[in-house]
Amino acid sequence: MSSSHPPRRYRLVDHHGQPHLELDEHFDSIEEACAFATHWWQQQQPASEPASQIGLGLEVSTESGSWRTLRHPQG
């Protein structure tokens, strides 16, 4: 009997705590998810505007197949 666990996956959620409509991907690490969100956000902002905060949260997959919040959306 194997005791291996499925790898943890991460996803970005919107300000309602739901999978983000444009960023609904599964990531292998927190860093990968944050880099993806940062790149996406930079593409959304006009170059002349000052940087603003992204209202995204982060969830991690659990062994049971559900999702647990690591970071609540802000902004």
All heavy atoms as an XYZ file, in Angstrom:
605
protein
N       0.838     -1.179      0.000
C       0.000      0.000      0.000
C       0.885      1.246      0.000
O       1.770      1.383      0.829
C      -0.905     -0.023      1.225
C      -1.924      1.072      1.211
S      -2.731      1.124      2.820
C      -4.340      0.584      2.426
N       0.670      2.126     -0.917
C       1.484      3.339     -1.039
C       0.924      4.453     -0.169
O      -0.276      4.654     -0.084
C       1.497      3.791     -2.503
O       2.169      5.011     -2.615
N       1.830      5.165      0.461
C       1.387      6.291      1.288
C       1.722      7.623      0.618
O       1.765      8.645      1.279
C       2.039      6.221      2.670
O       3.442      6.357      2.536
N       2.017      7.582     -0.685
C       2.355      8.828     -1.364
C       1.123      9.717     -1.486
O       0.012      9.250     -1.700
C       2.949      8.555     -2.739
O       1.969      8.021     -3.588
N       1.347     10.971     -1.325
C       0.277     11.957     -1.398
C       0.377     12.692     -2.727
O       1.465     12.902     -3.240
C       0.410     12.970     -0.252
C       0.385     12.328      1.099
N      -0.759     11.825      1.668
C       1.375     12.100      1.999
C      -0.486     11.324      2.851
N       0.814     11.471      3.082
N      -0.753     13.090     -3.278
C      -0.684     13.878     -4.514
C       0.040     15.192     -4.228
O      -0.014     15.710     -3.111
C      -2.146     14.125     -4.875
C      -2.926     13.833     -3.647
C      -2.108     12.907     -2.800
N       0.744     15.719     -5.216
C       1.465     16.978     -4.978
C       0.498     18.117     -4.685
O      -0.632     18.138     -5.175
C       2.203     17.214     -6.293
C       1.465     16.431     -7.309
C       0.853     15.260     -6.582
N       0.939     19.035     -3.864
C       0.139     20.228     -3.570
C       0.070     21.081     -4.826
O       1.032     21.211     -5.567
C       0.779     21.051     -2.457
C       0.888     20.328     -1.151
C      -0.417     20.393     -0.426
N      -0.254     19.849      0.911
C      -1.223     19.322      1.596
N      -2.427     19.252      1.091
N      -1.019     18.861      2.796
N      -1.094     21.645     -5.058
C      -1.306     22.566     -6.172
C      -1.824     23.865     -5.579
O      -2.447     23.868     -4.519
C      -2.314     21.991     -7.172
C      -1.947     20.630     -7.721
C      -0.758     20.660     -8.581
N      -1.141     21.342     -9.818
C      -0.343     21.544    -10.823
N       0.888     21.149    -10.783
N      -0.759     22.160    -11.888
N      -1.589     24.940     -6.262
C      -2.000     26.266     -5.800
C      -2.851     26.916     -6.874
O      -2.678     26.642     -8.064
C      -0.761     27.125     -5.515
C       0.112     26.511     -4.453
C       1.079     25.576     -4.778
C      -0.073     26.830     -3.114
C       1.853     24.974     -3.802
C       0.702     26.243     -2.122
C       1.660     25.317     -2.486
O       2.418     24.723     -1.505
N      -3.778     27.778     -6.438
C      -4.584     28.525     -7.405
C      -4.885     29.909     -6.850
O      -4.915     30.123     -5.636
C      -5.867     27.791     -7.771
C      -6.915     27.750     -6.685
C      -8.165     27.056     -7.179
N      -9.190     27.014     -6.135
C     -10.317     26.374     -6.235
N     -10.602     25.700     -7.333
N     -11.200     26.395     -5.251
N      -5.140     30.816     -7.780
C      -5.469     32.204     -7.449
C      -6.980     32.358     -7.402
O      -7.694     31.785     -8.231
C      -4.862     33.139     -8.489
C      -3.336     33.058     -8.575
C      -2.850     33.660     -9.883
C      -2.698     33.744     -7.379
N      -7.455     33.125     -6.434
C      -8.885     33.361     -6.308
C      -9.171     34.855     -6.328
O      -8.319     35.678     -5.990
C      -9.464     32.710     -5.024
C      -9.342     31.195     -5.098
C      -8.797     33.238     -3.776
N     -10.395     35.194     -6.713
C     -10.800     36.598     -6.795
C     -11.234     37.122     -5.426
O     -11.129     36.420     -4.416
C     -11.902     36.789     -7.844
C     -13.197     36.057     -7.500
O     -13.406     35.676     -6.329
O     -14.020     35.885     -8.421
N     -11.737     38.348     -5.396
C     -12.123     38.982     -4.127
C     -13.334     38.327     -3.461
O     -13.650     38.625     -2.327
C     -12.332     40.487     -4.318
C     -13.420     40.828     -5.275
N     -13.257     40.771     -6.643
C     -14.685     41.216     -5.063
C     -14.385     41.109     -7.224
N     -15.270     41.388     -6.296
N     -13.985     37.399     -4.166
C     -15.096     36.634     -3.577
C     -14.635     35.257     -3.097
O     -15.443     34.458     -2.618
C     -16.221     36.443     -4.592
C     -16.874     37.715     -5.018
N     -17.616     38.503     -4.170
C     -16.881     38.345     -6.217
C     -18.058     39.566     -4.824
N     -17.621     39.490     -6.066
N     -13.349     34.965     -3.278
C     -12.822     33.667     -2.893
C     -13.097     32.569     -3.905
O     -12.944     31.392     -3.611
N     -13.492     32.951     -5.116
C     -13.775     31.999     -6.193
C     -12.583     31.961     -7.151
O     -11.848     32.939     -7.265
C     -15.027     32.426     -6.959
C     -16.278     32.461     -6.101
C     -16.593     31.090     -5.532
O     -16.602     30.099     -6.240
N     -16.838     31.043     -4.226
N     -12.381     30.844     -7.871
C     -11.290     30.813     -8.854
C     -11.381     32.029     -9.777
O     -12.458     32.364    -10.261
C     -11.533     29.512     -9.616
C     -12.263     28.645     -8.638
C     -13.126     29.599     -7.841
N     -10.256     32.692     -9.967
C     -10.229     33.907    -10.780
C     -10.572     33.569    -12.234
O     -10.059     32.594    -12.791
C      -8.840     34.545    -10.702
C      -8.801     35.925    -11.228
N      -8.716     36.187    -12.575
C      -8.845     37.124    -10.602
C      -8.695     37.497    -12.756
N      -8.777     38.089    -11.568
N     -11.441     34.361    -12.851
C     -11.907     34.075    -14.214
C     -10.779     34.038    -15.232
O     -10.793     33.225    -16.153
C     -12.956     35.097    -14.638
C     -14.286     35.018    -13.894
C     -15.211     36.149    -14.357
C     -14.946     33.671    -14.102
N      -9.799     34.930    -15.100
C      -8.710     34.986    -16.071
C      -7.451     34.251    -15.614
O      -6.581     33.966    -16.435
C      -8.353     36.446    -16.372
C      -9.466     37.192    -17.074
C      -9.078     38.613    -17.395
O      -8.053     38.807    -18.063
O      -9.802     39.518    -16.957
N      -7.350     33.984    -14.349
C      -6.132     33.361    -13.806
C      -6.414     31.982    -13.220
O      -5.723     31.535    -12.312
C      -5.525     34.269    -12.726
C      -5.209     35.696    -13.158
C      -4.730     36.511    -11.984
C      -4.182     35.703    -14.272
N      -7.421     31.305    -13.729
C      -7.822     30.005    -13.189
C      -6.896     28.911    -13.719
O      -7.217     28.192    -14.662
C      -9.280     29.708    -13.528
C      -9.804     28.490    -12.790
O      -9.163     28.061    -11.818
O     -10.856     27.972    -13.191
N      -5.732     28.837    -13.116
C      -4.711     27.847    -13.446
C      -4.318     27.138    -12.162
O      -4.557     27.649    -11.074
C      -3.460     28.538    -14.014
C      -3.695     29.390    -15.219
C      -3.620     28.605    -16.511
O      -2.970     27.551    -16.523
O      -4.216     29.050    -17.490
N      -3.686     25.996    -12.275
C      -3.116     25.319    -11.115
C      -1.604     25.451    -11.214
O      -1.030     25.235    -12.282
C      -3.522     23.855    -11.074
C      -4.974     23.678    -10.790
N      -5.581     22.453    -10.777
C      -5.953     24.567    -10.490
C      -6.868     22.591    -10.494
N      -7.113     23.875    -10.324
N      -0.978     25.792    -10.107
C       0.458     26.053    -10.077
C       1.152     25.075     -9.143
O       0.561     24.603     -8.173
C       0.711     27.493     -9.612
C       0.033     28.513    -10.477
C      -1.210     29.017    -10.126
C       0.614     28.941    -11.653
C      -1.856     29.947    -10.930
C      -0.028     29.871    -12.473
C      -1.267     30.374    -12.108
N       2.427     24.811     -9.418
C       3.209     23.877     -8.618
C       3.767     24.501     -7.348
O       4.172     23.777     -6.438
C       4.368     23.306     -9.438
C       3.882     22.425    -10.581
O       2.857     21.733    -10.414
O       4.531     22.430    -11.645
N       3.821     25.832     -7.293
C       4.383     26.489     -6.118
C       3.711     27.841     -5.908
O       3.113     28.411     -6.833
C       5.891     26.689     -6.282
O       6.150     27.661     -7.287
N       3.870     28.344     -4.696
C       3.368     29.687     -4.381
C       4.088     30.710     -5.245
O       3.468     31.631     -5.788
C       3.561     29.993     -2.885
C       2.669     29.091     -2.042
C       3.290     31.464     -2.585
C       2.939     29.178     -0.546
N       5.390     30.543     -5.390
C       6.189     31.483     -6.184
C       5.725     31.534     -7.634
O       5.641     32.614     -8.227
C       7.681     31.114     -6.110
C       8.280     31.245     -4.738
C       7.974     30.083     -3.788
O       7.488     29.024     -4.249
O       8.187     30.250     -2.582
N       5.416     30.371     -8.201
C       4.934     30.314     -9.583
C       3.595     31.040     -9.723
O       3.387     31.807    -10.673
C       4.798     28.860    -10.026
C       4.390     28.707    -11.473
C       4.198     27.254    -11.879
O       4.487     26.339    -11.084
O       3.727     27.047    -13.010
N       2.696     30.831     -8.782
C       1.391     31.497     -8.819
C       1.556     33.013     -8.698
O       0.928     33.777     -9.440
C       0.497     30.976     -7.695
N       2.415     33.454     -7.781
C       2.622     34.894     -7.577
C       3.283     35.533     -8.796
O       2.905     36.636     -9.199
C       3.452     35.137     -6.324
S       2.553     34.748     -4.809
N       4.244     34.858     -9.383
C       4.910     35.392    -10.577
C       3.924     35.507    -11.735
O       3.916     36.502    -12.465
C       6.090     34.508    -10.966
N       3.066     34.496    -11.904
C       2.055     34.519    -12.958
C       1.097     35.691    -12.759
O       0.792     36.432    -13.691
C       1.300     33.187    -12.954
C       0.359     33.007    -14.108
C       0.818     32.543    -15.321
C      -0.998     33.281    -13.967
C      -0.061     32.357    -16.395
C      -1.871     33.110    -15.026
C      -1.395     32.645    -16.241
N       0.631     35.870    -11.519
C      -0.300     36.965    -11.213
C       0.361     38.320    -11.415
O      -0.255     39.237    -11.963
C      -0.800     36.833     -9.775
N       1.608     38.450    -11.000
C       2.318     39.724    -11.156
C       2.489     40.066    -12.623
O       2.240     41.204    -13.038
C       3.690     39.655    -10.458
O       3.484     39.423     -9.058
C       4.466     40.940    -10.656
N       2.897     39.093    -13.419
C       3.060     39.332    -14.861
C       1.727     39.729    -15.490
O       1.655     40.671    -16.280
C       3.627     38.087    -15.537
C       3.838     38.270    -16.994
N       2.902     37.924    -17.937
C       4.882     38.795    -17.683
C       3.346     38.218    -19.139
N       4.544     38.740    -19.021
N       0.659     39.016    -15.149
C      -0.660     39.334    -15.687
C      -1.060     40.758    -15.299
O      -1.534     41.526    -16.133
C      -1.687     38.332    -15.162
C      -3.105     38.676    -15.517
C      -3.732     38.428    -16.695
C      -4.055     39.356    -14.696
N      -5.027     38.899    -16.652
C      -5.249     39.473    -15.432
C      -4.015     39.861    -13.398
C      -6.382     40.081    -14.919
C      -5.149     40.462    -12.880
C      -6.315     40.576    -13.639
N      -0.850     41.117    -14.031
C      -1.242     42.435    -13.550
C      -0.461     43.530    -14.256
O      -1.013     44.569    -14.615
C      -1.056     42.524    -12.038
C      -1.581     43.791    -11.448
C      -0.857     44.763    -10.823
C      -2.943     44.262    -11.421
N      -1.677     45.788    -10.409
C      -2.960     45.499    -10.768
C      -4.137     43.729    -11.897
C      -4.131     46.222    -10.576
C      -5.298     44.459    -11.707
C      -5.282     45.683    -11.051
N       0.823     43.321    -14.474
C       1.640     44.315    -15.175
C       1.156     44.523    -16.600
O       1.220     45.638    -17.132
C       3.108     43.902    -15.166
C       3.727     44.021    -13.796
C       5.107     43.406    -13.714
O       5.521     42.626    -14.577
N       5.818     43.739    -12.648
N       0.639     43.478    -17.220
C       0.101     43.596    -18.579
C      -1.215     44.363    -18.607
O      -1.582     44.939    -19.625
C      -0.106     42.207    -19.194
C       1.146     41.383    -19.303
C       2.221     42.061    -20.120
O       1.967     42.541    -21.221
N       3.422     42.126    -19.577
N      -1.934     44.395    -17.482
C      -3.223     45.075    -17.400
C      -3.083     46.567    -17.147
O      -3.989     47.334    -17.434
C      -4.081     44.482    -16.266
C      -4.285     42.998    -16.319
C      -4.919     42.528    -17.614
O      -5.946     43.033    -18.032
N      -4.283     41.559    -18.247
N      -1.952     46.978    -16.585
C      -1.744     48.366    -16.164
C      -1.105     49.194    -17.273
O      -0.087     48.789    -17.834
C      -0.831     48.408    -14.933
C      -1.423     47.751    -13.713
C      -2.666     48.473    -13.246
O      -2.652     49.653    -12.961
N      -3.756     47.741    -13.177
N      -1.657     50.356    -17.562
C      -0.974     51.265    -18.489
C       0.372     51.679    -17.882
O       0.494     51.849    -16.665
C      -1.908     52.465    -18.580
C      -3.238     51.956    -18.097
C      -2.940     50.853    -17.130
N       1.370     51.829    -18.728
C       2.723     52.147    -18.255
C       2.770     53.464    -17.483
O       3.610     53.637    -16.610
C       3.684     52.185    -19.432
N       1.880     54.388    -17.795
C       1.909     55.705    -17.158
C       1.269     55.719    -15.768
O       1.398     56.685    -15.035
C       1.198     56.717    -18.047
O      -0.157     56.338    -18.215
N       0.578     54.651    -15.397
C      -0.105     54.620    -14.103
C       0.790     54.037    -13.020
O       1.573     53.121    -13.278
C      -1.384     53.788    -14.201
C      -2.404     54.421    -15.100
C      -3.814     54.140    -14.649
O      -3.993     53.523    -13.593
O      -4.723     54.564    -15.365
N       0.675     54.561    -11.803
C       1.458     53.984    -10.704
C       0.963     52.573    -10.377
O      -0.187     52.229    -10.637
C       1.202     54.935     -9.533
C      -0.078     55.629     -9.874
C      -0.160     55.667    -11.380
N       1.857     51.776     -9.829
C       1.494     50.401     -9.461
C       0.403     50.415     -8.398
O       0.377     51.277     -7.527
C       2.721     49.661     -8.946
N      -0.511     49.473     -8.479
C      -1.561     49.348     -7.476
C      -1.610     47.903     -6.993
O      -1.006     47.015     -7.584
C      -2.910     49.782     -8.047
O      -3.238     48.985     -9.155
N      -2.332     47.681     -5.945
C      -2.412     46.364     -5.330
C      -3.364     45.448     -6.096
O      -4.381     45.884     -6.619
C      -2.896     46.532     -3.897
C      -2.595     45.362     -3.017
C      -2.946     45.663     -1.573
O      -3.935     46.339     -1.303
N      -2.157     45.167     -0.660
N      -3.018     44.164     -6.148
C      -3.867     43.168     -6.800
C      -4.781     42.553     -5.741
O      -4.312     42.142     -4.697
C      -3.026     42.040     -7.430
C      -1.955     42.591     -8.347
C      -3.917     41.070     -8.179
C      -0.992     41.552     -8.859
N      -6.070     42.494     -6.014
C      -7.019     41.902     -5.074
C      -7.196     40.411     -5.307
O      -8.273     39.963     -5.688
N      -6.138     39.642     -5.103
C      -6.185     38.196     -5.314
C      -5.868     37.459     -4.022
O      -5.104     37.943     -3.196
C      -5.143     37.764     -6.354
C      -5.311     38.291     -7.765
C      -4.134     37.875     -8.622
C      -6.605     37.793     -8.362
N      -6.437     36.274     -3.898
C      -6.102     35.388     -2.798
C      -5.418     34.150     -3.349
O      -5.308     33.968     -4.565
N      -4.969     33.290     -2.446
C      -4.252     32.084     -2.846
C      -4.776     30.896     -2.047
O      -4.972     30.995     -0.832
C      -2.755     32.273     -2.589
C      -1.829     31.167     -3.039
C      -1.801     31.068     -4.566
C      -0.425     31.412     -2.512
N      -5.014     29.792     -2.749
C      -5.476     28.564     -2.101
C      -4.515     27.428     -2.431
O      -3.823     27.465     -3.446
C      -6.879     28.195     -2.568
C      -7.943     29.176     -2.155
C      -9.330     28.755     -2.570
O      -9.492     28.073     -3.599
O     -10.278     29.119     -1.848
N      -4.506     26.419     -1.571
C      -3.698     25.221     -1.775
C      -4.625     24.007     -1.751
O      -5.611     23.981     -1.014
C      -2.591     25.095     -0.698
C      -3.180     24.931      0.694
C      -1.634     23.958     -1.027
N      -4.296     23.011     -2.570
C      -5.101     21.790     -2.596
C      -4.822     20.966     -1.338
O      -3.727     20.995     -0.782
C      -4.779     20.960     -3.844
O      -3.416     20.573     -3.847
N      -5.834     20.235     -0.907
C      -5.689     19.359      0.260
C      -5.665     17.911     -0.208
O      -6.008     17.606     -1.357
C      -6.850     19.557      1.250
O      -8.061     19.112      0.627
C      -6.987     21.015      1.677
N      -5.286     17.021      0.681
C      -5.246     15.596      0.346
C      -6.629     15.063     -0.020
O      -6.748     14.119     -0.795
C      -4.670     14.804      1.513
C      -3.200     15.053      1.720
C      -2.636     14.255      2.881
O      -3.229     13.217      3.239
O      -1.601     14.670      3.410
N      -7.680     15.674      0.516
C      -9.044     15.201      0.236
C      -9.588     15.741     -1.084
O     -10.695     15.388     -1.477
C      -9.975     15.598      1.380
O     -10.120     17.009      1.430
N      -8.820     16.607     -1.747
C      -9.263     17.138     -3.034
C      -9.964     18.479     -2.958
O     -10.418     19.006     -3.967
N     -10.082     19.045     -1.777
C     -10.695     20.373     -1.655
C      -9.581     21.433     -1.628
O      -8.414     21.122     -1.862
C     -11.565     20.447     -0.393
O     -10.795     20.198      0.758
N      -9.955     22.664     -1.353
C      -9.005     23.778     -1.353
C      -9.037     24.477     -0.002
O     -10.092     24.618      0.602
C      -9.348     24.771     -2.460
C      -9.163     24.185     -3.819
C     -10.101     23.540     -4.564
C      -7.956     24.151     -4.571
N      -9.550     23.115     -5.745
C      -8.240     23.485     -5.775
C      -6.666     24.635     -4.357
C      -7.276     23.281     -6.759
C      -5.710     24.435     -5.330
C      -6.013     23.762     -6.516
N      -7.865     24.928      0.449
C      -7.739     25.643      1.714
C      -7.104     26.996      1.431
O      -6.136     27.103      0.695
C      -6.861     24.850      2.681
C      -6.693     25.501      4.034
C      -5.959     24.601      5.009
N      -4.640     24.210      4.572
C      -3.515     24.867      4.841
N      -3.553     25.978      5.545
N      -2.366     24.428      4.410
N      -7.660     28.040      2.021
C      -7.159     29.401      1.808
C      -5.842     29.621      2.533
O      -5.740     29.355      3.724
C      -8.194     30.437      2.288
O      -9.414     30.220      1.584
C      -7.704     31.853      2.047
N      -4.864     30.081      1.793
C      -3.576     30.461      2.379
C      -3.498     31.962      2.584
O      -2.906     32.439      3.543
C      -2.414     30.041      1.473
C      -2.164     28.554      1.316
C      -1.025     28.327      0.336
C      -1.842     27.929      2.660
N      -4.058     32.695      1.638
C      -4.024     34.162      1.684
C      -5.358     34.676      1.174
O      -5.784     34.349      0.071
C      -2.896     34.677      0.805
C      -2.678     36.164      0.886
C      -1.517     36.634      0.038
N      -0.415     35.680      0.106
C       0.503     35.528     -0.843
N       0.450     36.260     -1.929
N       1.463     34.652     -0.721
N      -6.009     35.487      1.994
C      -7.282     36.084      1.595
C      -7.028     37.231      0.619
O      -6.019     37.920      0.724
C      -8.054     36.586      2.804
C      -8.545     35.488      3.681
N      -9.696     34.772      3.400
C      -8.022     34.934      4.805
C      -9.871     33.852      4.326
N      -8.885     33.916      5.189
N      -7.959     37.467     -0.310
C      -7.812     38.580     -1.248
C      -7.734     39.913     -0.503
O      -8.405     40.103      0.519
C      -9.072     38.514     -2.100
C      -9.563     37.115     -1.947
C      -9.159     36.685     -0.572
N      -6.920     40.803     -1.016
C      -6.795     42.149     -0.474
C      -6.953     43.139     -1.608
O      -6.769     42.808     -2.759
C      -5.425     42.347      0.176
C      -5.155     41.391      1.305
C      -3.744     41.547      1.834
O      -3.090     42.546      1.590
N      -3.266     40.546      2.537
N      -7.218     44.353     -1.262
C      -7.269     45.392     -2.278
C      -8.641     45.903     -2.562
O      -9.641     45.488     -2.165
